[in-house]
Amino acid sequence: MYEDYDAMKEALSRVSKNIAKVGTPKQYSPMVFAVTGTGKVSQGIIEVLEQLPHVYVDPDELKNIDDTYDNKKIIISTCPMCISSSTAYTGKPSSQES
């Protein structure tokens, strides 16, 4: 548990640097987060996940991802029809994507 949002962001920054440096554990790679919905929870998780090195992958492309995928990024997959236009998802790399 974190004291506040800024403390959580600071912790995510450390995790992000570690993922970028050594990657996610091979036994958990590729690390995929599927996000659906249009509510505040969906928007919040996308905001949090975008603090980490990431790439967006369309749901249809998930079946082609295997253990050769770059483990120095997490995968975010969303249902384009499920995410409202007010979220960060555009189907294109975000400005924070590494």
C-alpha positions in Angstrom: 0.0 0.0 0.0 1.2 3.5 -0.8 0.8 6.7 1.1 -0.5 8.5 -2.0 -0.5 8.6 -5.8 3.0 10.2 -6.0 4.5 7.4 -3.8 2.9 4.8 -6.1 4.3 6.5 -9.2 7.7 6.6 -7.6 7.6 2.9 -7.0 6.4 2.3 -10.5 9.3 4.3 -11.8 11.7 2.0 -10.0 9.9 -1.1 -11.4 10.0 0.5 -14.8 13.7 1.0 -14.7 14.2 -2.6 -13.6 12.1 -4.0 -16.4 13.9 -1.9 -18.9 17.3 -3.0 -17.5 16.8 -6.8 -16.9 13.3 -7.5 -18.2 10.5 -9.5 -16.7 11.2 -13.0 -15.4 11.4 -15.4 -18.3 8.9 -17.8 -16.6 6.3 -14.9 -16.7 7.1 -13.6 -20.1 5.4 -12.4 -22.1 3.6 -10.4 -19.5 0.2 -9.6 -20.9 -2.5 -7.3 -19.4 -5.9 -7.4 -21.1 -8.0 -4.4 -20.3 -11.7 -4.1 -21.2 -14.4 -1.7 -20.2 -14.9 2.1 -20.4 -15.0 2.9 -16.7 -12.7 4.5 -14.3 -11.1 1.1 -13.4 -10.1 0.5 -17.0 -8.8 4.1 -17.4 -6.9 3.8 -14.2 -5.2 0.5 -15.0 -4.1 1.8 -18.4 -2.7 4.9 -16.7 -0.7 2.7 -14.3 0.5 0.3 -16.9 1.7 3.1 -19.2 4.2 4.0 -16.4 6.0 0.8 -17.3 7.9 -0.1 -20.6 5.0 -1.3 -22.8 3.6 -2.0 -26.2 0.0 -2.1 -27.3 -1.0 -5.3 -29.1 -4.4 -5.9 -30.7 -6.4 -8.8 -29.2 -6.2 -10.6 -32.5 -2.4 -10.6 -32.5 -2.1 -12.1 -29.0 -2.2 -15.6 -30.3 1.0 -14.9 -32.3 3.0 -13.8 -29.2 5.3 -16.4 -27.9 8.4 -16.7 -25.6 10.6 -14.9 -28.2 8.8 -11.7 -27.4 11.0 -8.9 -25.9 10.7 -9.4 -22.1 11.8 -5.8 -21.5 8.3 -4.6 -22.2 4.9 -5.6 -20.9 2.0 -6.1 -23.3 -1.2 -4.1 -23.0 -4.1 -5.4 -25.0 -7.5 -3.6 -25.1 -10.7 -4.1 -26.9 -10.9 -1.0 -29.0 -14.7 -1.0 -28.8 -14.6 -1.3 -25.0 -12.3 1.6 -24.3 -13.8 5.1 -24.3 -12.3 7.9 -26.2 -11.3 9.6 -22.9 -8.7 6.9 -22.2 -5.1 7.0 -23.3 -5.5 4.1 -25.8 -5.4 5.2 -29.4 -4.2 1.9 -31.0 -0.8 3.7 -31.5 2.2 3.9 -29.2 1.7 6.4 -26.4 4.2 9.2 -25.8 5.5 7.2 -22.8 6.0 4.0 -24.7 9.6 2.8 -24.7 
